[in-house]
Structure formats: structure tokens, C-alpha cells
């Protein structure tokens, strides 16, 4: 974990080249594509937690005890063992669906659960991270 200021956070996000951001503030929950939208610095004023992510990497940002700093944890899941799950984003209300698209289109949040093993060989999840947004279609 490292401590960073707002301006350092903004620079880290820009330089990361990660694809998506999940931002949880006191008043809103946002999921954005960083290729099309910018992370807005004022979101940090009411931040509960943010996850900046792509398939393998994640930057987790939370306010630190002092209002001027944020706790930052970076995770790289490259070449680590995992299982994936998909969660459907609110049907027809995904931030990535164009209003003119087919109503049978859905977007799914891909989540990876990274595995480790205890001394007896029992698997456990030691880290869960957001991974990707995938387009899907509903039959019917």
C-alpha cells in the first residue's frame, strides 16, 4: 500500500493505460470505459472506493485517514491461478449500451477470484478483482 495525493492519483490513473473504472462515491456508483470517458478528479472528494482495472491489473483506491491522501493498492494477476464469474449489469441500463441497440443486448462484469492453497491443499480465494466488461445477448 502506498499513500498518494489527489494529483498523484490522477497522474497514476492516466499513466496506467487500464481500460475501466468502477467508482463508488457517497452519492453515486459509476462504471466507465476509460478509453471513452475521463476519471474526474472531483469524484475523489466523496470517494468510498475506486477500482481501475483491465484483464490482469487493478489499482484499488480508498481515502486514507487524512483527507489529503488516498490509500493505493496495486494487483497484477498475470500468471496467477483464478476462476471467473460473470455478473449481468442492469438489463438495458448498462453504461456501455447505446440507446439504439437491440433490447436483447446485455453487458456483463467479469470478476476473477484468485486462488491460493493452505497446507492441506484446500483452495481458498485470496483476492477478488474486477477484470473486464463483456457484451452478451439474451435469447428470446
C-alpha atoms as a printed R data frame, in Angstrom:
    type eleno elety resid chain resno       x       y       z
1   ATOM     1    CA   UNK     A     1   0.000   0.000   0.000
2   ATOM     2    CA   UNK     A     2   1.161   3.499  -0.788
3   ATOM     3    CA   UNK     A     3  -0.300   6.906   0.090
4   ATOM     4    CA   UNK     A     4  -0.897   9.397  -2.712
5   ATOM     5    CA   UNK     A     5  -2.401  12.876  -3.079
6   ATOM     6    CA   UNK     A     6  -5.262  13.682  -5.488
7   ATOM     7    CA   UNK     A     7  -2.912  14.937  -8.185
8   ATOM     8    CA   UNK     A     8  -0.705  11.842  -7.826
9   ATOM     9    CA   UNK     A     9  -3.806   9.616  -8.107
10  ATOM    10    CA   UNK     A    10  -4.924  11.379 -11.284
11  ATOM    11    CA   UNK     A    11  -1.464  11.002 -12.821
12  ATOM    12    CA   UNK     A    12  -1.328   7.297 -11.857
13  ATOM    13    CA   UNK     A    13  -4.728   6.661 -13.492
14  ATOM    14    CA   UNK     A    14  -3.711   8.455 -16.706
15  ATOM    15    CA   UNK     A    15  -0.378   6.622 -16.948
16  ATOM    16    CA   UNK     A    16  -1.823   3.199 -16.090
17  ATOM    17    CA   UNK     A    17  -3.466   2.638 -19.501
18  ATOM    18    CA   UNK     A    18  -6.097   0.497 -17.760
19  ATOM    19    CA   UNK     A    19  -9.443   0.051 -19.549
20  ATOM    20    CA   UNK     A    20 -12.206   0.536 -16.985
21  ATOM    21    CA   UNK     A    21 -13.022   2.309 -13.737
22  ATOM    22    CA   UNK     A    22 -15.570   1.350 -11.074
23  ATOM    23    CA   UNK     A    23 -16.133   4.365  -8.808
24  ATOM    24    CA   UNK     A    24 -18.188   4.217  -5.617
25  ATOM    25    CA   UNK     A    25 -18.873   7.635  -4.060
26  ATOM    26    CA   UNK     A    26 -21.251   8.702  -1.313
27  ATOM    27    CA   UNK     A    27 -23.824   9.726  -3.926
28  ATOM    28    CA   UNK     A    28 -23.220   7.516  -6.949
29  ATOM    29    CA   UNK     A    29 -21.834   4.299  -8.394
30  ATOM    30    CA   UNK     A    30 -20.168   4.629 -11.793
31  ATOM    31    CA   UNK     A    31 -18.677   2.160 -14.242
32  ATOM    32    CA   UNK     A    32 -16.815   3.851 -17.080
33  ATOM    33    CA   UNK     A    33 -14.707   2.918 -20.078
34  ATOM    34    CA   UNK     A    34 -11.514   4.948 -19.666
35  ATOM    35    CA   UNK     A    35 -10.937   4.909 -23.431
36  ATOM    36    CA   UNK     A    36 -14.115   6.994 -23.911
37  ATOM    37    CA   UNK     A    37 -14.507   8.831 -20.598
38  ATOM    38    CA   UNK     A    38 -12.147  10.524 -18.195
39  ATOM    39    CA   UNK     A    39 -11.843   9.872 -14.487
40  ATOM    40    CA   UNK     A    40 -12.981  13.179 -12.945
41  ATOM    41    CA   UNK     A    41 -10.887  14.468 -10.036
42  ATOM    42    CA   UNK     A    42 -13.913  15.775  -8.090
43  ATOM    43    CA   UNK     A    43 -15.093  12.158  -7.664
44  ATOM    44    CA   UNK     A    44 -12.212  11.784  -5.207
45  ATOM    45    CA   UNK     A    45 -13.898  14.357  -2.894
46  ATOM    46    CA   UNK     A    46 -16.660  11.904  -1.962
47  ATOM    47    CA   UNK     A    47 -14.887   8.645  -2.774
48  ATOM    48    CA   UNK     A    48 -15.630   5.462  -0.854
49  ATOM    49    CA   UNK     A    49 -13.602   3.219  -3.166
50  ATOM    50    CA   UNK     A    50 -12.438   3.085  -6.793
51  ATOM    51    CA   UNK     A    51 -11.104   0.195  -8.861
52  ATOM    52    CA   UNK     A    52  -9.194   0.975 -12.044
53  ATOM    53    CA   UNK     A    53  -8.760  -2.274 -13.960
54  ATOM    54    CA   UNK     A    54  -8.167  -4.368 -17.027
55  ATOM    55    CA   UNK     A    55  -7.883  -8.102 -17.590
56  ATOM    56    CA   UNK     A    56  -4.855  -8.662 -15.342
57  ATOM    57    CA   UNK     A    57  -4.141  -5.483 -13.392
58  ATOM    58    CA   UNK     A    58  -6.059  -3.472 -10.837
59  ATOM    59    CA   UNK     A    59  -5.440  -0.277  -8.900
60  ATOM    60    CA   UNK     A    60  -7.596  -0.022  -5.771
61  ATOM    61    CA   UNK     A    61  -8.041   3.485  -4.315
62  ATOM    62    CA   UNK     A    62  -9.600   4.381  -0.952
63  ATOM    63    CA   UNK     A    63  -9.456   7.520   1.186
64  ATOM    64    CA   UNK     A    64  -6.746   7.447   3.839
65  ATOM    65    CA   UNK     A    65  -7.331   8.694   7.412
66  ATOM    66    CA   UNK     A    66  -6.210  12.161   6.365
67  ATOM    67    CA   UNK     A    67  -8.473  13.800   3.745
68  ATOM    68    CA   UNK     A    68  -5.449  14.830   1.686
69  ATOM    69    CA   UNK     A    69  -4.240  11.297   0.968
70  ATOM    70    CA   UNK     A    70  -5.526   8.099  -0.560
71  ATOM    71    CA   UNK     A    71  -4.505   4.506   0.041
72  ATOM    72    CA   UNK     A    72  -3.492   2.765  -3.180
73  ATOM    73    CA   UNK     A    73  -3.021  -0.974  -3.657
74  ATOM    74    CA   UNK     A    74  -1.887  -2.409  -6.989
75  ATOM    75    CA   UNK     A    75  -2.505  -6.006  -8.005
76  ATOM    76    CA   UNK     A    76  -1.148  -7.889 -11.009
77  ATOM    77    CA   UNK     A    77  -2.862 -11.229 -11.590
78  ATOM    78    CA   UNK     A    78  -0.725 -12.179 -14.574
79  ATOM    79    CA   UNK     A    79   0.168 -15.910 -14.446
80  ATOM    80    CA   UNK     A    80  -1.801 -16.482 -11.222
81  ATOM    81    CA   UNK     A    81  -4.457 -19.207 -10.852
82  ATOM    82    CA   UNK     A    82  -8.082 -17.978 -10.870
83  ATOM    83    CA   UNK     A    83 -11.712 -18.791 -11.554
84  ATOM    84    CA   UNK     A    84 -14.007 -16.323 -13.313
85  ATOM    85    CA   UNK     A    85 -17.622 -15.376 -12.848
86  ATOM    86    CA   UNK     A    86 -19.861 -13.033 -14.807
87  ATOM    87    CA   UNK     A    87 -22.432 -10.682 -13.331
88  ATOM    88    CA   UNK     A    88 -25.080  -9.162 -15.586
89  ATOM    89    CA   UNK     A    89 -25.194  -5.393 -15.399
90  ATOM    90    CA   UNK     A    90 -28.673  -3.932 -15.027
91  ATOM    91    CA   UNK     A    91 -30.538  -5.123 -18.161
92  ATOM    92    CA   UNK     A    92 -30.921  -2.393 -20.789
93  ATOM    93    CA   UNK     A    93 -29.255   0.126 -18.449
94  ATOM    94    CA   UNK     A    94 -25.582  -0.719 -18.895
95  ATOM    95    CA   UNK     A    95 -23.463   2.418 -19.331
96  ATOM    96    CA   UNK     A    96 -21.932   0.769 -22.404
97  ATOM    97    CA   UNK     A    97 -25.130   0.035 -24.348
98  ATOM    98    CA   UNK     A    98 -26.141   2.533 -26.993
99  ATOM    99    CA   UNK     A    99 -29.806   3.524 -26.629
100 ATOM   100    CA   UNK     A   100 -30.435   2.419 -30.237
101 ATOM   101    CA   UNK     A   101 -29.109  -1.112 -29.699
102 ATOM   102    CA   UNK     A   102 -31.152  -4.271 -29.610
103 ATOM   103    CA   UNK     A   103 -33.014  -4.749 -26.306
104 ATOM   104    CA   UNK     A   104 -31.597  -8.279 -26.093
105 ATOM   105    CA   UNK     A   105 -28.067  -6.910 -25.572
106 ATOM   106    CA   UNK     A   106 -26.585  -7.161 -22.089
107 ATOM   107    CA   UNK     A   107 -23.212  -6.313 -20.635
108 ATOM   108    CA   UNK     A   108 -21.568  -8.489 -18.022
109 ATOM   109    CA   UNK     A   109 -18.974  -7.557 -15.434
110 ATOM   110    CA   UNK     A   110 -16.248 -10.224 -15.409
111 ATOM   111    CA   UNK     A   111 -14.859 -10.929 -11.940
112 ATOM   112    CA   UNK     A   112 -11.782 -13.034 -11.187
113 ATOM   113    CA   UNK     A   113 -11.306 -14.892  -7.920
114 ATOM   114    CA   UNK     A   114  -7.606 -15.635  -7.416
115 ATOM   115    CA   UNK     A   115  -6.778 -18.889  -5.666
116 ATOM   116    CA   UNK     A   116  -4.207 -19.970  -3.128
117 ATOM   117    CA   UNK     A   117  -3.873 -23.204  -1.159
118 ATOM   118    CA   UNK     A   118  -3.413 -23.922   2.543
119 ATOM   119    CA   UNK     A   119  -1.016 -26.507   3.976
120 ATOM   120    CA   UNK     A   120  -3.619 -29.260   3.483
121 ATOM   121    CA   UNK     A   121  -4.090 -28.385  -0.186
122 ATOM   122    CA   UNK     A   122  -7.510 -26.755   0.302
123 ATOM   123    CA   UNK     A   123  -8.133 -23.938  -2.153
124 ATOM   124    CA   UNK     A   124  -9.268 -20.526  -0.957
125 ATOM   125    CA   UNK     A   125  -9.862 -17.180  -2.623
126 ATOM   126    CA   UNK     A   126  -7.176 -14.732  -1.582
127 ATOM   127    CA   UNK     A   127  -8.080 -11.860  -3.899
128 ATOM   128    CA   UNK     A   128 -11.102 -10.880  -5.985
129 ATOM   129    CA   UNK     A   129 -10.806  -8.294  -8.727
130 ATOM   130    CA   UNK     A   130 -12.841  -6.768 -11.492
131 ATOM   131    CA   UNK     A   131 -11.495  -7.935 -14.823
132 ATOM   132    CA   UNK     A   132 -13.492  -6.887 -17.881
133 ATOM   133    CA   UNK     A   133 -16.835  -5.921 -19.390
134 ATOM   134    CA   UNK     A   134 -18.220  -8.398 -21.943
135 ATOM   135    CA   UNK     A   135 -21.100  -7.982 -24.364
136 ATOM   136    CA   UNK     A   136 -23.755 -10.672 -24.270
137 ATOM   137    CA   UNK     A   137 -27.167 -11.378 -25.766
138 ATOM   138    CA   UNK     A   138 -30.360 -12.680 -24.216
139 ATOM   139    CA   UNK     A   139 -32.227 -15.341 -26.171
140 ATOM   140    CA   UNK     A   140 -35.869 -14.742 -26.760
